[in-house]
């Protein structure tokens, strides 16, 4: 299903961006960066966030010890700023 008609991104593209890299993708901006595009109208941001939350499951907000995402620099620190920092290679 197409979730972003401006960039022609499917739900599969978003899931692959979330699950495919070494870094944890937690917001739409990071998904766009991983996919080499940027937000245009923004109407898809909620849908992309829902797909991210579904793909990460219980790790959607913060990773815990033993989680495959726990190698992320801010993963165990819930007080850290949201993951708006520079993107690692996806």
N, C-alpha and C positions, 0 to 999 in steps of 0.2 A: 504494500500500500504506500502511496506517495504521501509523505507527511509535510514536505516543504515543496510547494509548487514553484517557488521562485528559483530554487537551486536544483529542483528535480531530485530530491533526496527521499529514499524509501525508508521504511521502518528497519529493513535489513541493513541499510547503510549505517543508520544510527546505532543499531546493536553491534555491528562490526567495529565501529569506532570506539564503543564503550568496552567491548571485550577483547579487542584485537591488539592493543598496544601495551607497552610496559608501564605507562602512566595511567592513573585512574581518571576517567573522564566523568565529571560530576555536573556539568552544566552545558547548556546549548552552545555557548560561546566556544567552549573547548571542543565540542562535537564539530562545529563548523570549521575550526582550525585544523582538526585532524583530517577533515574531508576536503580541505583546500578551498573553502569558500567562506562567505560571511553572511550574516543575517541581512535580509532585505526588508520585508514588511514586518516580520516578527510574529505573525499569527501562529506559527508552528511551535513557538517556544514552549508552550504548555505541553503539547503532545510529545515533543522531544524530551522534556523533563520527565514525563510519565514513563516513557520508554527507558530512560536512564534508570529511574527508580526501580522499574520492573527487572531490568537486566542485572542490576547490582544486588537486588534482593535486600537482605538485612544490612548489607554494607552501604546502602544508599546514603546514609547520613554520616557515619564514621565507621571506620574499620576497627576491628578488635584484634587482639593478639591471635595469631594463627591463621588469620584471613589471608587469602592470596593477594589481596590489595594492600596488606599491612606494610609493604616495603615503600609505600608512598611517603614522602617526607613529612606530610602533615596528617597522615592517616590516623594515628593514635591520639592526636591532640585535638579534642573537640573545641577548645578555646581558640584555635588558630583561625585566621581569617578564611573566608570561603575560598575555594579553589579557583581564584581569579588570577593566580600567578602565571608566569610564563609557561607555555606548553612544552612538554618534552616531546620528542619525536614520536609520532603515532605509528 
